[in-house]
Amino acid sequence: MRTLVLWDVDHTLVRIRGLSAEIYATVFRQVTGRAMERLADLAGKTDRAIITETLRLHRITPTESLLMAFHDALVAGFADRADEIGRRGAPLPGAREALSALAARPEVVQSVLTGNLSPIALGKLSAFDLHTFVDLEVGAFGFDDLRRPPMVGIARKRATDKYGDSFDPAHTVVIGDTPHDVLAGHQGGARVVAVATGASDEATLRAAGAELVLENLSDTERVVRSVLGVSSR
């Protein structure tokens, strides 16, 4: 049976150094006509959740039509500044090598489980030529659900529909850098490999319950061994 590997994007595979917050501020003014006073915490959350929380922080009711207006404006905002992703950002050390090594294994299907909207995730990965290693048709994205745990099942169903494997919890692995990723994996029915490349250190990720915690992705052999070892338990 094949293993489904679901990567988080921001601070796990790539870093774009503040660009997301800038675009959110621009989009908030475009959609609401007001300056953004406070942005919800971005780490480990879906764009749907970030937009919802940010609107509530400004005492604005997050209706579905307003959420969709933000969706469209965010996609356009990132597209308008696509060149900046490559200039200001970078792939995390070892990300390309880890993706490439796992993509070369026929028993592995790689995709993403990300809070980003689908076009934004593609834009971030494409900026560093990482998109060719993952099948974005079977991933889960920032408007698929308000919370991350149900997104594991969404990605699994998409992968099953395309590849035929059931991708049970023993053969589904979530890789991310926050306790939200750990929680999503466990509640969604997956194993977890956490990487301390974001704001959460190794101790925090272990306390959240990650089966394995890596300092970063630099040791390609260890990454591959960790992913396949976790998935075979």
C-alpha positions as CSV (number, residue, x, y, z in Angstrom):
1,M,0.0,0.0,0.0
2,R,1.2,3.5,-0.8
3,T,1.8,6.2,1.8
4,L,0.1,9.6,1.5
5,V,2.5,12.4,2.7
6,L,0.8,15.7,3.4
7,W,3.1,18.7,3.7
8,D,2.4,22.0,5.4
9,V,3.7,24.9,3.2
10,D,4.6,28.0,5.3
11,H,7.6,27.5,7.6
12,T,7.8,23.8,6.7
13,L,8.7,24.0,3.0
14,V,9.0,27.7,2.4
15,R,9.3,31.1,4.1
16,I,8.3,34.4,2.6
17,R,9.2,36.9,5.4
18,G,6.1,38.9,6.2
19,L,4.6,39.1,2.7
20,S,1.4,37.4,3.8
21,A,0.6,39.9,6.5
22,E,1.2,42.8,4.1
23,I,-1.2,41.3,1.6
24,Y,-3.8,40.6,4.2
25,A,-3.7,44.3,5.3
26,T,-4.1,45.4,1.7
27,V,-7.0,43.0,1.1
28,F,-8.7,44.0,4.3
29,R,-8.9,47.6,3.2
30,Q,-10.0,46.7,-0.3
31,V,-12.9,44.5,1.0
32,T,-14.1,46.4,4.0
33,G,-13.0,50.0,3.3
34,R,-11.2,50.1,6.6
35,A,-7.6,49.9,7.8
36,M,-6.8,46.6,9.4
37,E,-6.1,47.2,13.1
38,R,-5.2,43.7,14.0
39,L,-4.5,40.5,12.1
40,A,-5.4,37.1,13.6
41,D,-2.5,34.7,14.3
42,L,-1.5,33.1,11.1
43,A,0.5,30.1,12.4
44,G,-1.1,26.7,11.6
45,K,-4.5,28.2,10.7
46,T,-6.6,28.1,7.5
47,D,-7.2,31.2,5.5
48,R,-10.9,30.7,6.2
49,A,-10.2,30.8,9.9
50,I,-7.8,33.7,9.7
51,I,-10.3,35.8,7.7
52,T,-13.1,34.9,10.1
53,E,-11.1,35.7,13.2
54,T,-9.7,39.0,11.7
55,L,-13.2,40.2,10.8
56,R,-14.5,39.4,14.3
57,L,-11.6,41.3,15.8
58,H,-12.9,44.3,14.0
59,R,-16.5,43.5,15.0
60,I,-17.5,42.6,11.5
61,T,-19.8,39.6,10.9
62,P,-18.0,37.0,8.6
63,T,-20.8,36.2,6.2
64,E,-20.2,33.7,3.4
65,S,-20.3,36.4,0.8
66,L,-17.7,38.5,2.7
67,L,-15.5,35.4,3.1
68,M,-15.7,34.8,-0.7
69,A,-14.8,38.4,-1.4
70,F,-11.7,38.0,0.8
71,H,-11.0,34.7,-1.0
72,D,-11.0,36.3,-4.4
73,A,-9.0,39.4,-3.2
74,L,-6.3,37.3,-1.5
75,V,-5.8,35.2,-4.6
76,A,-5.5,38.3,-6.7
77,G,-3.3,40.0,-4.1
78,F,-0.8,37.1,-4.1
79,A,-0.9,36.9,-7.9
80,D,-0.1,40.6,-8.2
81,R,3.0,40.2,-6.0
82,A,4.1,36.8,-7.2
83,D,7.6,38.0,-8.1
84,E,8.1,39.2,-4.5
85,I,7.7,35.6,-3.2
86,G,10.8,34.5,-5.0
87,R,12.8,37.7,-4.1
88,R,11.9,37.9,-0.5
89,G,11.4,34.3,0.4
90,A,13.3,31.0,0.2
91,P,12.7,27.3,0.5
92,L,13.6,25.9,3.9
93,P,17.0,24.1,4.1
94,G,16.6,20.5,2.8
95,A,13.0,21.0,1.6
96,R,13.8,20.4,-2.1
97,E,16.0,17.4,-1.4
98,A,13.4,15.8,0.9
99,L,10.6,16.4,-1.6
100,S,12.7,15.0,-4.4
101,A,13.8,11.9,-2.5
102,L,10.2,11.1,-1.5
103,A,8.9,11.8,-5.0
104,A,11.3,9.2,-6.3
105,R,9.7,6.5,-4.3
106,P,6.8,4.7,-6.0
107,E,5.2,3.8,-2.7
108,V,4.8,7.5,-1.8
109,V,2.1,10.0,-2.9
110,Q,3.0,13.6,-1.9
111,S,0.6,16.5,-1.6
112,V,-0.1,19.4,0.8
113,L,-2.3,20.0,3.8
114,T,-2.1,23.8,4.1
115,G,-4.0,26.8,5.4
116,N,-3.3,28.5,2.1
117,L,-5.9,28.8,-0.6
118,S,-5.0,26.5,-3.5
119,P,-3.7,29.1,-6.0
120,I,-1.7,30.7,-3.2
121,A,-0.1,27.4,-2.2
122,L,0.7,26.7,-5.9
123,G,2.3,30.2,-6.2
124,K,4.5,29.8,-3.2
125,L,5.7,26.4,-4.2
126,S,6.1,27.4,-7.9
127,A,8.3,30.4,-6.9
128,F,11.0,27.9,-5.9
129,D,10.2,25.1,-8.4
130,L,8.9,22.8,-5.6
131,H,5.4,22.3,-7.1
132,T,6.6,19.5,-9.4
133,F,7.2,17.1,-6.5
134,V,3.6,17.2,-5.1
135,D,0.2,16.3,-6.5
136,L,-1.9,19.3,-5.7
137,E,-5.0,17.6,-7.0
138,V,-5.2,15.5,-3.9
139,G,-4.3,18.1,-1.2
140,A,-6.4,20.1,1.2
141,F,-6.4,23.9,1.3
142,G,-7.4,26.9,3.2
143,F,-11.1,27.1,2.2
144,D,-11.8,23.4,2.4
145,D,-12.7,23.8,6.1
146,L,-12.5,26.2,9.0
147,R,-10.3,23.8,11.0
148,R,-7.4,21.7,9.9
149,P,-8.3,18.2,11.3
150,P,-11.2,17.6,8.9
151,M,-8.8,18.5,6.0
152,V,-6.9,15.2,6.5
153,G,-10.0,13.3,5.6
154,I,-10.6,15.6,2.6
155,A,-7.1,15.0,1.3
156,R,-7.3,11.3,1.9
157,K,-10.6,11.0,0.0
158,R,-9.2,12.9,-2.9
159,A,-6.1,10.7,-2.9
160,T,-8.2,7.5,-2.7
161,D,-10.4,8.7,-5.5
162,K,-7.4,9.3,-7.8
163,Y,-5.0,6.5,-6.8
164,G,-7.3,3.8,-5.4
165,D,-5.5,3.2,-2.1
166,S,-7.4,3.6,1.1
167,F,-4.5,5.6,2.9
168,D,-5.5,4.5,6.4
169,P,-4.0,6.2,9.4
170,A,-0.9,3.9,9.3
171,H,-0.3,5.1,5.7
172,T,-1.0,8.8,6.0
173,V,1.6,11.2,7.4
174,V,1.3,14.9,8.1
175,I,4.5,17.0,8.2
176,G,4.3,20.5,9.7
177,D,5.8,23.0,12.1
178,T,3.1,23.9,14.6
179,P,1.0,22.2,17.3
180,H,-2.0,22.9,15.0
181,D,-0.4,20.5,12.4
182,V,0.2,17.9,15.1
183,L,-3.4,18.2,16.3
184,A,-4.7,18.0,12.7
185,G,-2.8,14.8,12.0
186,H,-3.9,13.1,15.2
187,Q,-7.6,14.2,15.1
188,G,-7.7,13.6,11.3
189,G,-6.3,10.1,11.5
190,A,-2.7,10.4,10.5
191,R,0.8,10.1,11.9
192,V,2.8,13.2,12.4
193,V,6.4,14.3,11.7
194,A,7.0,17.7,13.1
195,V,9.8,20.0,12.1
196,A,11.1,22.9,14.4
197,T,11.5,25.3,11.5
198,G,8.7,27.7,12.5
199,A,7.9,29.5,15.8
200,S,7.5,26.3,17.8
201,D,10.6,24.6,19.2
202,E,11.2,20.9,19.5
203,A,10.0,20.7,23.1
204,T,6.7,22.4,22.2
205,L,6.1,20.0,19.3
206,R,6.9,17.0,21.4
207,A,4.5,18.2,24.1
208,A,1.8,18.5,21.4
209,G,2.2,14.8,20.7
210,A,4.2,14.5,17.5
211,E,5.6,11.0,17.0
212,L,8.8,12.4,15.7
213,V,10.3,15.8,15.8
214,L,13.1,16.9,13.5
215,E,15.2,20.1,13.9
216,N,14.9,20.7,10.2
217,L,14.8,18.9,6.8
218,S,18.5,19.1,6.2
219,D,19.2,15.4,6.7
220,T,17.4,13.9,3.7
221,E,17.9,10.3,4.6
222,R,16.6,10.9,8.1
223,V,13.5,12.7,6.7
224,V,12.7,9.8,4.4
225,R,13.4,7.3,7.1
226,S,11.2,9.2,9.6
227,V,8.3,9.5,7.2
228,L,8.3,5.9,6.1
229,G,9.1,4.7,9.6
230,V,6.2,6.6,11.1
231,S,3.8,5.5,8.4
232,S,4.7,1.8,8.9
233,R,3.9,1.7,12.7
